[in-house]
């Protein structure tokens, strides 16, 4: 290169800047967010309207491991993927050479291709990723302003394609390293729990306790806050226990009125109560030889508690209206979000039943105790929501993931799942390319944007009021805990509550 060649110097600088930006994106912990942002980068640099990238594992076999699109509608993307075995993309993959054309509709090489005619494809730049054979392909279509892709664009695309696969491999290597340090790995080797998402130390401890009790035919008490996933762990215990081939039956003790709970649990003979016009099979009978999971067991009436104790002690029960006992062979897993020991002290729960259940308790951690699992859970729920609703595959942006990780989730995993599902629906409704923070927290984001006429002082006041209100709500309006969390004096908290006119349950 001549030292005084400004064009060549500019080209080298552009390639260097592109590589640096790719390296910066390569700090991602997961390959899919990296690829999504990398594709957005090359679309921006080349001025393309649409882009598509797919990449195989390094064995080059089977379906692509990753395929992401930018700027395509669902219908257009389907056409692009359908054209992988024919047309421009197929030629780039077959020859291993970059294809550039100002108008595929006019190019004699491609104008007769059905995919080109149907899509009215003009400017195209298609570069293979990797060599002998290519591991994937970068496909860019149409330019802003209806221009064509230049030689500079071609150079940038080839630089991108040359560096993309090695950078993905680095991200995967870091992913494997983290997996090696995952504290849940040893217990997962002995426990079938594929749907339990997370790799925190708190989750590892809970799984270790589950692995201990699962193979034993003993009753189990699961405790933890609402929405932490107690029912999921109950299912894991059943699936890994000696009764896995038999029924797993659930009953939420808080979902039924007291007058029906005994009938639902133990069954009823005809005429036992006003709605028993025929024999009613109870959950105990349905769970014969299997597992009966009683959620919110602290809500059982005293009469139902006495009958449940008899079932655990004598392995028999009486259906409502019955005079002869029925034998039962069930394993009981109970769950509660209340302090049963306190309930015993207050006379709301039988002490002898509590100790029957408390033999091998398992405590399920709150989401606040396993905050590092939030990005994994959010990504899982995002993919799940896309599949459930038949929506285009979306991912949460890094900003949305950071916001989710720093937010308070008093409803724990269940609240996070519902929030992510709603965010996916909002993002898809806007045809967004990814789920952003505004989709996940629409109310807080709106509140964080003061009126244009607001002064700096007013905006600051609104922020402080919102921060204090959210902290109070998260701590159940316990001023001592809120003061500790915000590192403020209790007296100052009281002064701010009065100054901002804050009220419990109202913003």
LINBEL-V188671 format. One record per residue. N is the residue number from 1. PHI is phi in whole degrees, 0 to 359 (* if undefined). D_CENTER is the distance of its C-alpha to the mean C-alpha in Angstrom with 1 decimal. Layout:
n->N phi->PHI d_center->D_CENTER
n->N phi->PHI d_center->D_CENTER
This chain:
n->1 phi->* d_center->50.5
n->2 phi->290 d_center->53.3
n->3 phi->297 d_center->52.7
n->4 phi->258 d_center->53.9
n->5 phi->269 d_center->51.7
n->6 phi->294 d_center->49.4
n->7 phi->295 d_center->47.5
n->8 phi->294 d_center->46.7
n->9 phi->296 d_center->45.7
n->10 phi->296 d_center->43.4
n->11 phi->297 d_center->41.8
n->12 phi->297 d_center->41.2
n->13 phi->295 d_center->39.8
n->14 phi->297 d_center->37.3
n->15 phi->296 d_center->36.2
n->16 phi->296 d_center->35.9
n->17 phi->296 d_center->33.9
n->18 phi->297 d_center->31.5
n->19 phi->295 d_center->31.1
n->20 phi->297 d_center->30.6
n->21 phi->293 d_center->27.8
n->22 phi->296 d_center->26.2
n->23 phi->301 d_center->26.6
n->24 phi->297 d_center->25.0
n->25 phi->294 d_center->21.9
n->26 phi->294 d_center->22.1
n->27 phi->281 d_center->21.0
n->28 phi->303 d_center->17.3
n->29 phi->272 d_center->15.6
n->30 phi->234 d_center->13.8
n->31 phi->292 d_center->16.0
n->32 phi->293 d_center->14.2
n->33 phi->300 d_center->14.0
n->34 phi->299 d_center->17.6
n->35 phi->296 d_center->18.8
n->36 phi->297 d_center->17.5
n->37 phi->287 d_center->19.4
n->38 phi->296 d_center->22.3
n->39 phi->296 d_center->22.8
n->40 phi->300 d_center->22.9
n->41 phi->295 d_center->25.4
n->42 phi->290 d_center->27.8
n->43 phi->297 d_center->27.7
n->44 phi->294 d_center->28.8
n->45 phi->294 d_center->31.4
n->46 phi->270 d_center->33.1
n->47 phi->74 d_center->32.9
n->48 phi->288 d_center->31.3
n->49 phi->275 d_center->30.0
n->50 phi->225 d_center->27.6
n->51 phi->212 d_center->26.1
n->52 phi->213 d_center->24.5
n->53 phi->223 d_center->23.8
n->54 phi->223 d_center->23.2
n->55 phi->215 d_center->23.4
n->56 phi->264 d_center->24.2
n->57 phi->297 d_center->24.1
n->58 phi->288 d_center->27.4
n->59 phi->272 d_center->29.1
n->60 phi->62 d_center->29.1
n->61 phi->249 d_center->28.6
n->62 phi->74 d_center->26.5
n->63 phi->290 d_center->24.1
n->64 phi->299 d_center->22.6
n->65 phi->285 d_center->19.6
n->66 phi->228 d_center->18.4
n->67 phi->215 d_center->19.6
n->68 phi->227 d_center->18.9
n->69 phi->233 d_center->21.0
n->70 phi->224 d_center->22.1
n->71 phi->86 d_center->24.3
n->72 phi->268 d_center->24.6
n->73 phi->285 d_center->24.3
n->74 phi->301 d_center->22.7
n->75 phi->291 d_center->26.3
n->76 phi->296 d_center->27.4
n->77 phi->296 d_center->24.6
n->78 phi->300 d_center->25.6
n->79 phi->294 d_center->29.1
n->80 phi->298 d_center->28.2
n->81 phi->294 d_center->26.4
n->82 phi->293 d_center->29.4
n->83 phi->270 d_center->31.8
n->84 phi->296 d_center->30.4
n->85 phi->270 d_center->33.3
n->86 phi->209 d_center->35.9
n->87 phi->82 d_center->36.8
n->88 phi->296 d_center->36.1
n->89 phi->298 d_center->33.0
n->90 phi->299 d_center->34.7
n->91 phi->292 d_center->37.7
n->92 phi->297 d_center->35.9
n->93 phi->291 d_center->34.2
n->94 phi->287 d_center->37.6
n->95 phi->269 d_center->39.7
n->96 phi->72 d_center->37.4
n->97 phi->239 d_center->38.8
n->98 phi->289 d_center->37.5
n->99 phi->245 d_center->38.5
n->100 phi->229 d_center->39.4
n->101 phi->213 d_center->41.0
n->102 phi->289 d_center->41.9
n->103 phi->203 d_center->41.7
n->104 phi->295 d_center->40.6
n->105 phi->294 d_center->42.4
n->106 phi->257 d_center->45.6
n->107 phi->286 d_center->45.1
n->108 phi->298 d_center->47.3
n->109 phi->288 d_center->44.9
n->110 phi->233 d_center->42.1
n->111 phi->297 d_center->43.7
n->112 phi->273 d_center->44.3
n->113 phi->290 d_center->40.7
n->114 phi->300 d_center->39.2
n->115 phi->298 d_center->35.8
n->116 phi->289 d_center->37.7
n->117 phi->292 d_center->39.8
n->118 phi->295 d_center->37.1
n->119 phi->273 d_center->34.8
n->120 phi->49 d_center->37.9
n->121 phi->280 d_center->36.6
n->122 phi->260 d_center->38.6
n->123 phi->293 d_center->37.8
n->124 phi->221 d_center->35.8
n->125 phi->226 d_center->34.9
n->126 phi->228 d_center->33.4
n->127 phi->239 d_center->33.2
n->128 phi->288 d_center->32.4
n->129 phi->252 d_center->30.2
n->130 phi->88 d_center->31.9
n->131 phi->232 d_center->35.3
n->132 phi->46 d_center->37.0
n->133 phi->274 d_center->35.0
n->134 phi->299 d_center->32.4
n->135 phi->274 d_center->28.8
n->136 phi->180 d_center->27.5
n->137 phi->209 d_center->28.6
n->138 phi->250 d_center->28.2
n->139 phi->235 d_center->29.4
n->140 phi->242 d_center->30.4
n->141 phi->224 d_center->32.1
n->142 phi->63 d_center->34.3
n->143 phi->249 d_center->35.0
n->144 phi->299 d_center->35.0
n->145 phi->84 d_center->38.6
n->146 phi->61 d_center->39.3
n->147 phi->273 d_center->40.6
n->148 phi->238 d_center->40.3
n->149 phi->283 d_center->38.6
n->150 phi->273 d_center->41.0
n->151 phi->295 d_center->41.8
n->152 phi->296 d_center->39.9
n->153 phi->299 d_center->36.8
n->154 phi->299 d_center->37.5
n->155 phi->298 d_center->37.9
n->156 phi->295 d_center->34.6
n->157 phi->296 d_center->32.8
n->158 phi->290 d_center->34.5
n->159 phi->298 d_center->33.7
n->160 phi->303 d_center->30.0
n->161 phi->296 d_center->30.2
n->162 phi->292 d_center->32.2
n->163 phi->264 d_center->29.8
n->164 phi->295 d_center->26.4
n->165 phi->300 d_center->26.3
n->166 phi->300 d_center->27.5
n->167 phi->291 d_center->24.9
n->168 phi->298 d_center->22.1
n->169 phi->298 d_center->23.8
n->170 phi->294 d_center->23.8
n->171 phi->300 d_center->20.1
n->172 phi->296 d_center->19.7
n->173 phi->297 d_center->22.4
n->174 phi->295 d_center->20.6
n->175 phi->299 d_center->17.4
n->176 phi->294 d_center->19.9
n->177 phi->298 d_center->21.5
n->178 phi->295 d_center->18.5
n->179 phi->297 d_center->17.8
n->180 phi->295 d_center->21.5
n->181 phi->267 d_center->21.0
n->182 phi->293 d_center->18.0
n->183 phi->294 d_center->19.7
n->184 phi->275 d_center->17.9
n->185 phi->301 d_center->19.5
n->186 phi->300 d_center->22.8
n->187 phi->287 d_center->21.7
n->188 phi->294 d_center->19.4
n->189 phi->292 d_center->22.5
n->190 phi->247 d_center->24.2
n->191 phi->227 d_center->21.4
n->192 phi->276 d_center->19.6
n->193 phi->212 d_center->16.0
n->194 phi->295 d_center->13.9
n->195 phi->267 d_center->11.0
n->196 phi->273 d_center->11.1
n->197 phi->265 d_center->8.4
n->198 phi->140 d_center->10.0
n->199 phi->216 d_center->13.4
n->200 phi->277 d_center->15.0
n->201 phi->295 d_center->18.5
n->202 phi->295 d_center->17.9
n->203 phi->292 d_center->15.7
n->204 phi->300 d_center->18.3
n->205 phi->297 d_center->21.0
n->206 phi->297 d_center->19.6
n->207 phi->294 d_center->19.2
n->208 phi->297 d_center->22.7
n->209 phi->293 d_center->24.0
n->210 phi->298 d_center->22.4
n->211 phi->297 d_center->24.0
n->212 phi->289 d_center->27.2
n->213 phi->273 d_center->27.5
n->214 phi->303 d_center->26.0
n->215 phi->284 d_center->29.1
n->216 phi->267 d_center->31.5
n->217 phi->273 d_center->32.6
n->218 phi->236 d_center->32.4
n->219 phi->283 d_center->30.9
n->220 phi->227 d_center->27.8
n->221 phi->247 d_center->26.7
n->222 phi->259 d_center->23.1
n->223 phi->237 d_center->22.9
n->224 phi->155 d_center->20.4
n->225 phi->294 d_center->19.2
n->226 phi->300 d_center->18.0
n->227 phi->83 d_center->14.4
n->228 phi->275 d_center->13.9
n->229 phi->105 d_center->13.5
n->230 phi->295 d_center->17.2
n->231 phi->295 d_center->17.5
n->232 phi->295 d_center->15.0
n->233 phi->291 d_center->17.2
n->234 phi->299 d_center->20.3
n->235 phi->294 d_center->19.4
n->236 phi->298 d_center->19.0
n->237 phi->300 d_center->22.4
n->238 phi->298 d_center->24.0
n->239 phi->294 d_center->22.8
n->240 phi->256 d_center->24.2
n->241 phi->252 d_center->27.3
n->242 phi->288 d_center->30.7
n->243 phi->253 d_center->30.0
n->244 phi->301 d_center->27.0
n->245 phi->279 d_center->29.3
n->246 phi->245 d_center->30.0
n->247 phi->297 d_center->28.4
n->248 phi->243 d_center->25.4
n->249 phi->244 d_center->26.3
n->250 phi->244 d_center->24.5
n->251 phi->213 d_center->26.2
n->252 phi->270 d_center->25.0
n->253 phi->291 d_center->28.1
n->254 phi->270 d_center->27.3
n->255 phi->271 d_center->26.9
n->256 phi->239 d_center->30.5
n->257 phi->294 d_center->33.8
n->258 phi->303 d_center->36.0
n->259 phi->290 d_center->38.5
n->260 phi->252 d_center->36.3
n->261 phi->298 d_center->34.2
n->262 phi->292 d_center->37.1
n->263 phi->296 d_center->37.7
n->264 phi->293 d_center->34.0
n->265 phi->280 d_center->34.0
n->266 phi->253 d_center->37.4
n->267 phi->85 d_center->38.5
n->268 phi->209 d_center->41.8
n->269 phi->272 d_center->45.1
n->270 phi->304 d_center->46.6
n->271 phi->85 d_center->48.1
n->272 phi->294 d_center->46.2
n->273 phi->208 d_center->44.9
n->274 phi->296 d_center->45.2
n->275 phi->262 d_center->42.3
n->276 phi->272 d_center->43.1
n->277 phi->277 d_center->45.2
n->278 phi->214 d_center->44.3
n->279 phi->294 d_center->43.0
n->280 phi->253 d_center->39.4
n->281 phi->278 d_center->37.4
n->282 phi->274 d_center->35.4
n->283 phi->296 d_center->32.1
n->284 phi->299 d_center->34.1
n->285 phi->294 d_center->36.0
n->286 phi->296 d_center->33.0
n->287 phi->268 d_center->31.4
n->288 phi->311 d_center->34.7
n->289 phi->71 d_center->34.3
n->290 phi->244 d_center->30.5
n->291 phi->238 d_center->28.2
n->292 phi->252 d_center->28.2
n->293 phi->255 d_center->25.2
n->294 phi->255 d_center->26.3
n->295 phi->274 d_center->23.7
n->296 phi->55 d_center->25.2
n->297 phi->295 d_center->28.4
n->298 phi->295 d_center->29.8
n->299 phi->271 d_center->30.5
n->300 phi->295 d_center->33.0
n->301 phi->290 d_center->36.5
n->302 phi->304 d_center->39.3
n->303 phi->294 d_center->40.8
n->304 phi->292 d_center->37.6
n->305 phi->299 d_center->37.1
n->306 phi->296 d_center->40.7
n->307 phi->292 d_center->40.2
n->308 phi->292 d_center->36.9
n->309 phi->300 d_center->38.8
n->310 phi->298 d_center->41.6
n->311 phi->299 d_center->39.2
n->312 phi->291 d_center->37.8
n->313 phi->281 d_center->41.3
n->314 phi->258 d_center->43.4
n->315 phi->58 d_center->40.8
n->316 phi->210 d_center->42.3
n->317 phi->206 d_center->41.9
n->318 phi->246 d_center->43.8
n->319 phi->292 d_center->42.4
n->320 phi->301 d_center->43.5
n->321 phi->84 d_center->47.1
n->322 phi->267 d_center->47.6
n->323 phi->245 d_center->50.4
n->324 phi->244 d_center->49.5
n->325 phi->287 d_center->46.6
n->326 phi->248 d_center->44.1
n->327 phi->285 d_center->42.8
n->328 phi->221 d_center->39.1
n->329 phi->233 d_center->37.3
n->330 phi->225 d_center->33.7
n->331 phi->258 d_center->31.3
n->332 phi->254 d_center->29.8
n->333 phi->241 d_center->26.5
n->334 phi->245 d_center->26.3
n->335 phi->224 d_center->23.7
n->336 phi->210 d_center->24.4
n->337 phi->252 d_center->23.0
n->338 phi->250 d_center->26.6
n->339 phi->278 d_center->29.1
n->340 phi->294 d_center->31.2
n->341 phi->296 d_center->33.7
n->342 phi->293 d_center->34.4
n->343 phi->297 d_center->34.6
n->344 phi->296 d_center->37.2
n->345 phi->298 d_center->39.1
n->346 phi->270 d_center->39.2
n->347 phi->78 d_center->40.3
n->348 phi->267 d_center->37.3
n->349 phi->219 d_center->36.2
n->350 phi->292 d_center->38.6
n->351 phi->294 d_center->39.1
n->352 phi->292 d_center->40.0
n->353 phi->291 d_center->36.9
n->354 phi->302 d_center->34.8
n->355 phi->288 d_center->36.4
n->356 phi->296 d_center->36.1
n->357 phi->275 d_center->32.3
n->358 phi->275 d_center->32.0
n->359 phi->300 d_center->33.3
n->360 phi->230 d_center->30.0
n->361 phi->284 d_center->27.5
n->362 phi->233 d_center->23.8
n->363 phi->263 d_center->22.1
n->364 phi->265 d_center->18.3
n->365 phi->289 d_center->17.2
n->366 phi->285 d_center->15.8
n->367 phi->293 d_center->12.8
n->368 phi->296 d_center->15.6
n->369 phi->276 d_center->16.9
n->370 phi->228 d_center->13.9
n->371 phi->302 d_center->12.9
n->372 phi->293 d_center->12.5
n->373 phi->275 d_center->9.4
n->374 phi->300 d_center->7.6
n->375 phi->300 d_center->7.0
n->376 phi->295 d_center->5.8
n->377 phi->297 d_center->3.4
n->378 phi->297 d_center->2.7
n->379 phi->296 d_center->3.7
n->380 phi->295 d_center->3.1
n->381 phi->294 d_center->3.0
n->382 phi->296 d_center->5.1
n->383 phi->298 d_center->7.0
n->384 phi->297 d_center->7.5
n->385 phi->294 d_center->8.8
n->386 phi->299 d_center->10.9
n->387 phi->292 d_center->12.4
n->388 phi->299 d_center->13.1
n->389 phi->260 d_center->14.9
n->390 phi->63 d_center->16.5
n->391 phi->263 d_center->15.5
n->392 phi->303 d_center->15.9
n->393 phi->293 d_center->13.2
n->394 phi->240 d_center->11.6
n->395 phi->229 d_center->9.7
n->396 phi->280 d_center->9.3
n->397 phi->292 d_center->12.6
n->398 phi->305 d_center->13.5
n->399 phi->294 d_center->15.0
n->400 phi->295 d_center->12.0
n->401 phi->296 d_center->10.0
n->402 phi->296 d_center->13.3
n->403 phi->296 d_center->13.7
n->404 phi->296 d_center->10.5
n->405 phi->291 d_center->11.6
n->406 phi->268 d_center->15.1
n->407 phi->283 d_center->14.7
n->408 phi->271 d_center->15.8
n->409 phi->233 d_center->13.8
n->410 phi->299 d_center->16.7
n->411 phi->272 d_center->14.9
n->412 phi->60 d_center->12.5
n->413 phi->299 d_center->9.2
n->414 phi->297 d_center->10.6
n->415 phi->294 d_center->11.2
n->416 phi->299 d_center->7.9
n->417 phi->299 d_center->6.6
n->418 phi->295 d_center->9.9
n->419 phi->294 d_center->10.0
n->420 phi->293 d_center->7.1
n->421 phi->299 d_center->8.9
n->422 phi->297 d_center->12.1
n->423 phi->296 d_center->11.4
n->424 phi->299 d_center->10.8
n->425 phi->295 d_center->14.0
n->426 phi->297 d_center->15.9
n->427 phi->297 d_center->15.2
n->428 phi->295 d_center->16.3
n->429 phi->296 d_center->19.2
n->430 phi->268 d_center->20.4
n->431 phi->58 d_center->20.0
n->432 phi->289 d_center->18.2
n->433 phi->280 d_center->17.4
n->434 phi->204 d_center->14.0
n->435 phi->276 d_center->12.0
n->436 phi->258 d_center->14.1
n->437 phi->301 d_center->14.5
n->438 phi->297 d_center->16.9
n->439 phi->286 d_center->14.5
n->440 phi->280 d_center->12.2
n->441 phi->230 d_center->15.3
n->442 phi->297 d_center->18.2
n->443 phi->290 d_center->20.6
n->444 phi->291 d_center->20.5
n->445 phi->293 d_center->20.8
n->446 phi->297 d_center->23.7
n->447 phi->291 d_center->25.3
n->448 phi->281 d_center->25.0
n->449 phi->250 d_center->27.2
n->450 phi->293 d_center->30.7
n->451 phi->302 d_center->33.5
n->452 phi->302 d_center->35.3
n->453 phi->278 d_center->38.4
n->454 phi->293 d_center->36.8
n->455 phi->281 d_center->38.4
n->456 phi->299 d_center->36.7
n->457 phi->295 d_center->37.7
n->458 phi->292 d_center->36.3
n->459 phi->298 d_center->32.9
n->460 phi->295 d_center->32.9
n->461 phi->299 d_center->34.0
n->462 phi->298 d_center->31.1
n->463 phi->297 d_center->28.6
n->464 phi->297 d_center->30.2
n->465 phi->297 d_center->30.3
n->466 phi->294 d_center->26.7
n->467 phi->298 d_center->25.7
n->468 phi->293 d_center->28.1
n->469 phi->298 d_center->27.1
n->470 phi->296 d_center->23.3
n->471 phi->294 d_center->24.4
n->472 phi->297 d_center->26.8
n->473 phi->298 d_center->24.3
n->474 phi->295 d_center->21.9
n->475 phi->262 d_center->24.9
n->476 phi->62 d_center->26.3
n->477 phi->59 d_center->29.1
n->478 phi->275 d_center->30.4
n->479 phi->295 d_center->32.4
n->480 phi->298 d_center->33.0
n->481 phi->293 d_center->29.4
n->482 phi->295 d_center->28.6
n->483 phi->298 d_center->31.6
n->484 phi->295 d_center->30.5
n->485 phi->293 d_center->27.0
n->486 phi->269 d_center->28.5
n->487 phi->58 d_center->31.5
n->488 phi->233 d_center->34.0
n->489 phi->288 d_center->37.1
n->490 phi->301 d_center->36.8
n->491 phi->298 d_center->39.8
n->492 phi->291 d_center->38.1
n->493 phi->300 d_center->35.1
n->494 phi->297 d_center->37.6
n->495 phi->297 d_center->39.4
n->496 phi->292 d_center->36.3
n->497 phi->302 d_center->35.3
n->498 phi->291 d_center->38.8
n->499 phi->295 d_center->38.9
n->500 phi->269 d_center->35.7
n->501 phi->65 d_center->36.6
n->502 phi->284 d_center->33.2
n->503 phi->226 d_center->32.8
n->504 phi->298 d_center->30.3
n->505 phi->82 d_center->27.9
n->506 phi->233 d_center->29.2
n->507 phi->271 d_center->28.3
